[in-house]
Amino acid sequence: MEFVKLKNGSEEPVPVVGATMMSLENLLHTYPGHFYELVMKCRDRSYKLLSDSQKVLRALGLIQNESIGYEEGSVHSSIRNVVLSAVEGDGIDMVLGWPVDTQDK
């Protein structure tokens, strides 16, 4: 499996990065408030997601489900790495960019 280096220094599988980016783009354009919630959760693990956001993020596979052994509402480390590498700015100034570190090539 091919891996890519992300801007935060982590290395993630190419398919995970691609699938996560597709979900993030969909989330940003369809549910910008939930996009903000996900970014805040990735930046601060103690951030409490609103229950409405949890439902949408779980449906998109962006947060974990306690029924499969994870803490409810937690973000998988690979998804967190993609989010932290792809999102810049704060609040309404958040922008979604490409998470791959192009400096390394």
BAMARVO-920688 format. One record per atom (N, C-alpha, C): x, y, z negated; residue in one letter. Coordinates in steps of 0.02 Angstrom, whole numbers, plus 50000, padded with zeros to 5 digits. Layout:
! BAMARVO-920688
XYZa...
//
This chain:
! BAMARVO-920688
500424994150000m500005000050000m500445006250000m500255011150040e500645017250045e500435022249991e500925025449961f500815030449909f501055037249934f500765042549907v500985049349922v501125052949856v501605057649859k501765061649800k501315067749799k500985068849742l500535074549735l500905080549705l500585086249709k500895092449685k501045092249611k500675088149572n500815087849500n501375082849484n501685079949536g502245075449528g502055068049525g501425066449520s501215059449518s501215056449588s501215049849592e501155046349655e500515042249653e500095042949704e499455039549707e499365036149774e498975030749776p498845027349840p498475031849889p498675031649952v498375035750004v497615034950006v497335028750003p496605028150005p496255031549947p496565031349888v496265034649829v496245042149839v496785044949865v496815052149877v496295054149928v496255050449983g495765052150036g495045051750012g494885046349977a494195045449952a494015050749900a494495052249857t494365057349805t494265064149837t494675065849886m494605072249920m493925072849955m493695067449986m493035067650018m492485068949966m492535065649909s492045066649855s492075073749828s492685076349821l492765083249794l492475088349842l492595087549907e492325092149956e491565092049955e491275086049952n490555085249947n490285088649884n490615087349828l490415090249764l490435097849766l490975100649792l491065107949794l490515111249835l490345108249891h489845111349936h489125109949915h489015104449880t488335102549860t488165104549789t488645103649743y488545105049672y489145108949644y489215115349662p489805119049639p489875119449563p489315119549527g489345119749454g489635113349425g489465107749455h489725101349433h490465100549453h490655103649509f491355103749530f491755107349475f491515113149453y491845116849400y491915112649337y491375109149319e491385104849259e491935099449265e491975096349323l492485091049333l493185093949326l493305099649357v493965102749352v494135104249279v493655107049242m493775108549172m493935102349132m493575096849146k493685090449112k494385087849129k494605088549191c495265086349210c495815090549177c495685096849169r496185101249138r496205100549063r495645098549032d495605097848959d495175091648944d495505086248924r495155079948911r494615080548858r494665085448813s494165086248760s493555090248783s493575092848844y493015096748871y492395092248875y491835094648851k491225090748850k490805092448912k490695087448954l490285088349014l489545088848996l489185093049032l488455093249024l488165086649049l487615084449019s487335077949038s487135077749112s486895083349139d486715083649209d487335082549253d487885085649234s488515084849271s488745077549268s488685074449209q488895067549202q488535063049251q487885064049259k487495059849305k487755060549377k487855066649399v488085067849468v488795065149477v489245066649430l489945064449436l490005056949433l489595053749392r489605046449389r489355043449454r488835046349483a488555043949546a489075044449603a489495049449600l490015050349651l490655046449635l490665042949579g491245039049559g491825043149534g491675049249511l492215053749489l492355053449414l491895050449375i492015049349304i491865042049288i492135039749232q492065032849211q491395031649177q491215025349173n490605023249141n490785018649083n490505019949025e490685015948966e490495008648974e490015007049018s489815000149026s490364995749056s490874998849084i491434994949111i492064995849068i491964997849005g492514998048957g492895004548950g492635009948978y492965016448972y492555021048926y492885026148901e492525031248862e492045034848909e491435035648889e490925038948931e491155045848952e491135047149017g491315053649044g492055054849054g492465049749041s493185050749052s493345050449126s493905053449144v494115053749214v494715049149223v494685044749273h495245040249287h495865044349303h496435041949282s497065045849290s497205047449364s497045043049410s497175044549481s496735050249505s496105050249485i495655055649505i495875062149472i496065061849409r496315067849374r496915070649411r497385066449432n497985068749467n497805072249533n497325069449569v497115072549632v496795079349618v496345079649570v496005085949553v496515091249532v496955089349486l497445094249461l497915096649516l498035092449565s498485094349620s498125098249675s497475097249681a497095100249737a496765106849719a496605107949656v496215113949637v496675119249608v496605125249635e496975131049610e496485136349589e496685140549541g496275146049519g495825144149461g495435149049438d494995148149381d494305150949397d493805148249363g493125150749369g492875150949441g492575156449461i492305156949529i492855157749581i493465158649558d494035159249604d494375152549618d494085146949594m494365140349608m494325138849682m494865136249709v494865134049779v495135126949783v494865123249831l495085116349842l495565116249901l496165113949887g496665113449939g496895106249947g497425105149983w497695098449994w498155096749936w498065090949904p498445089249844p499145086449855p499315084649917v499955081449932v500515086549932v501065084649900d501655088949896d502025088649963d501955093850002t502285094050068t503005096350063t503215098750005q503905100949994q504385095149993q504125089249976d504545083249966d504735079950032d504425081750087k504555078250151k505115081350190k
//
